[in-house]
């Protein structure tokens, strides 16, 4: 429990100090992703309330259904609720907290958010093959009700092109 509190405290401190500490500001170029598989593959999706969700496993420990958001320019966005769950499982540690960023929200307001490094995410395709991306940046919102988002940079990292098939409820990725 103490480790969880340390991780959360580290994120909160960074959120409040991102303007004062420019060397801790998130830079997307520091978080490369790498495709582990090429070719054509299909990732299943779920539809709920006019949103598309993809099932993602983080650091080979905890899985979440992320809302796919074409307007999300960040790789992943988590609420403090999911970050706490990752910390409790040991999938997120103090060393994974790398900085902070001020993000623009859909309503036009700004929010200070911690940036954490996710060592690995994986998605399972319809054939049972795991597709892995490494070294992913995720922002953590202090809002417990914030949606968890799977952003466009991850879709682009999985394939040079992709399309959503409404007939099959899948995202088709192509090399």
N, C-alpha and C positions, 0 to 999 in steps of 0.2 A: 504494500500500500504506500510505503514511503517513496518508492521509486516512481509510482504513478503521480504522486503529488509534486515531486521534483520536476517531472516532465511537463506537467500542466503549468506549474509556476514558471518554468523557463519560457514556455510559449507566451504566457501572459506578460511577462517582463519584456520580451521582444516586441510584442504588439504595441506596448506603450512607449517603446523607445526607438522605433524605426526611424523617426525623423532625426533623432539626436546621434545616431550611430550609423553613418552612411556605409561603413564597411560591412554591415550586416544586412544590407538591402539585397533582396532577391534578384539574381540575374539569370534569366532563362538559359543562357548559353552554358552555365555551369552544370546543367542537368541534361546531358545527352541521353537519348534512348537508343536502344539497339534492337532491331528485329531479330528474332530467333528462328523464324520460319518465313519462307517466301512462297509464292504461288497463290492459288485461290483457296480461300477457306471461308466458312460461314460460322459466325458467332450468333447464338440464339439471343433474342431480345424478349422482353416482357413489355406489354403495353398496359398502362394504368393512368387514368385521368388525363388522356391525351399526351402522355409523356412516354418516352422510350427508355427502358432500363436495361443495362448490361450487368451481368454478374461478374464481379472481380474479386480475386483472392489477393490479399496484401501480405507480403513478406512470408508467404507460405503458412499463414496462421489464421487470419480472420477474413471472412468474405462479406461483402456488402453488395447490394443492388444499387448501382450508380445511375442517376438520370443522365442520359446523353444530352448535352447542351451544345448546340452548334454555335451559340454566342459566347461560350466560355473559352477565353483565350488562354487560360491556364490549364495545365495537364489534369490535375485533380483538385477538387475542393471538398473539404471535410468540415463537419461541425465539430465543436469541442466534445460532443457526445461520442462520436466515432473515434476521435483521437484518444479519448480516455479509455475506450474499449481496447484500442490497439496497445496503449501503454499497459493496461492491466494484463494483457496476454503476453507482454514482453516483445511485441512486434514493433514497438516504437520506444526508443530510449532517449535520454538526454542528448547524446551525441548526434541524434537525428534532427534536432532543432537547429536550423542553420541560419535563420534570419527572419526578416519581417518585410511586409509589403503593404502599401496602401492600395486597395482595389476599388474599382468603381462597380457599384451594384446596379442591377437592372432598373431600379427606381431613380438612378442618378446620384445617389448619395455615395460617400466614401467610407470605407471601413479599414481599420488597421488589422492585419491578420498575420499570424505566425506562418513561417514557411518551414516545412519539415521534409526530410529526404526519405522517400520510401525506397527501400533497397530493391524491391521486386514487386511487380504486379503480374498476375496471370489470368488469362481468359481461356476457357475451354471451348473448342469448336464442336460442331455437330458430330465429327468423327472421333471425338474423345482425345484429340491432340491438344496439348497445352501450348498457348502462345504467350511468351514471356517478354516483358519490357523491364529493363533495369534502370536504376538510378533516376527515379521520377520525383519531381518537385510536387508537393501538395501544399495548398494553403489551408490553414485551419481557422475557421471563423469562431469568434467567441460566442456567437449566437447558437444556443443549443438546438434551435429549430431550423437552422440553415440547411438547405438541401445539400445532398452530397452529389457532386457533379463530375462527370467524365467528359473532359474537354476535347476540343478539336485537335490539339497537338498530339494526343494519344492515338486518335483515329488515324491521323496522317502517319504516325510512326508505325502503325500496324500494317499499312499498305499504301502503295502510291495512289490507289484509287479505292473508293468504297461506295456502296450503294445500299440503301435499306429496301429490302424486299417485303412489301406489305402482305404478299400472298403467303410467304413462308415464315414470317416473323423472325427474320435473321438480318444481320448486316453481312454483306458479301464483300470481302477484302480481296484485292487483286494486286499482284506484283507491279 
